[in-house]
């Protein structure tokens, strides 16, 4: 793991969630994850989170954010579907199940039969994805639930405020 950027590793160790951009799967989406064995592990499938296109792709872009909500780093990951019969599964998935807060008992068995555990490993010596020039904020989606807010109630006079008519 000589080529893993220290910033990627440090941010991933502290991350509980990550934004994934999978080629051909639409906009980036948020997933629960854990950093174990030099990779991010993501569980998806029935009864778990949706991760469109992740199990079928070979690469994805991973964005990690800090406690303040701002993006720390975006990096390219090689995506591998973990084999329940493999050594990596026996080593890492029980640790992943232990990090799950509301998982119940015997999660590893459930994941082996019903779900996909994807391993996202930083591509060695790949450059970090540069920060965009714009904010990348998306406009809110139209909704019939929106309404104009009422003016706030004021109990006292506010200096410089125009009187209501």
N, C-alpha and C positions, 0 to 999 in steps of 0.2 A: 504494500500500500504506500509505496514511496511517493507516488505521484498525486496523492490526495492533498488538495489545498487545505492548509490548517484552518482557514476561515470556514470552509465547508464543514469540516469535521466538528469544529467547536459549535457552530450554529446548529448543526444537526443533533448533537448530543443534548442540547437544551430544548429542542423543538418537540412539541407534542402533536402539532399539526403541520402540514405542508400544503402548498398549492402545487398541483400537478398540471402540466400542459402536455397532453398526449397528442401527437400528430393525427389529424383527421377526426378527433373526438370532440371538437367544439372548443368553447372557452375553457380556461383553466378552472379547476375545481379543488375544493378543500378536502383533505383526508386526514384521518387519525393515523399516526405512524410512530415508530420507535427506532432509534439508532442502535443497532446491535451488530457486532462482528464486522464493523467497517461499512455497513450498508443501512439504508432506511428500509424497514419492513412495513408493508401495507397489506392489510387483510380486506378482501372484498368478496361479495357473494350474498346468497340468501341469508337474511337475518343479520347481515353486516352492512357496511357502507357500500355505496355504489362507486365504482371507479371505471367509468366508461372507457373501453379500449386499452386499459392498462395490461390486462392478461395477454393481449394479442400483439402488443408492440415490442420493439426491441430497444427503443430509447424514449426518454421523456425529459422534459425540463422541470426541475424542482426549484421552487422559490420558498425560502425560509424567511420568516419575519421575527422580529424581536419583541420583547415585552411591551415596547412602546407602540407596536402596530406597524412600524415601518419595515420595509424590506431590507434584509441584511445581505442576502446573496441569492443568486439564481445560477444553477449549474446543470450540466447535462449528465443524465444517469443512464447507465445500461440497465435494462429491465430484464429480469429473469424470473420465471415462474418456479417456485421452490417445489421440489419433489418430496412428498410425504415419506417416501422410503429412503431418502438420502440422509447423509451424515449431518449436513447443515441444518436440516429440519430438526433432527433429534437434539442438536445443540442449541439452536436459536429460538425455535417456536415455543418451547416451554417458558423461556425467559420473556418472550413477547406476551404470552398469556398471563404471566405474572404482573405485567405492567398494565394490563387491562383492568379498569376500575370496576366495571359492572358485568363481568363476563360469566360468572357462575363457575361451575366445575367442569373439568375435562374439555376445555376449549380446544386444545390441540387436536383431539379426536374429531370434534365437530368440524374444525377447519379442514382437516385432512379429507373428510368425506363430502362436505358441502361447499367449501369455499376455496378461494385462491389466495395464497400468500405470495406476494410479489416482493422480490429483493431488488432494490434500486441502489446500484453501486456507482459512485462517481467515476466517470471516464477518466482514466489516468492522463495527466498532462493536458486535458482539454481546457481551453480558456474559459474563464467565468463569463457568463452572459452579461454584456454591458447594460448598465441602467439606461432606461429609455429617457428621451428628452421631455416627454409629457408625463402627466400624472397617471395615465392609464385608468382613470376613473371612468366608469361606464355610467351613462345617464340612467336614471331609474326607469324600470319597465312600466308601461302604461297599466293602470289598474282602475277599475270602477270604484275602488274603496277609498280613493282620495277625495278630500273635500277642503274647502278653504277654512283655515283656522279662524276662530273667533278672536277678536281683539282681547288682550289681557285685561282682567279686572284690576282696577287700581283703587286702593282704599284711601290714598292720600294724593295731594296735588304733587305733580312732578314739575320741577322748575323748567321753564323753557318749553313745556309741552303745549301744543296747540289745543284749545278747547274743542270738545266734540260738538258737533252740530246736530 
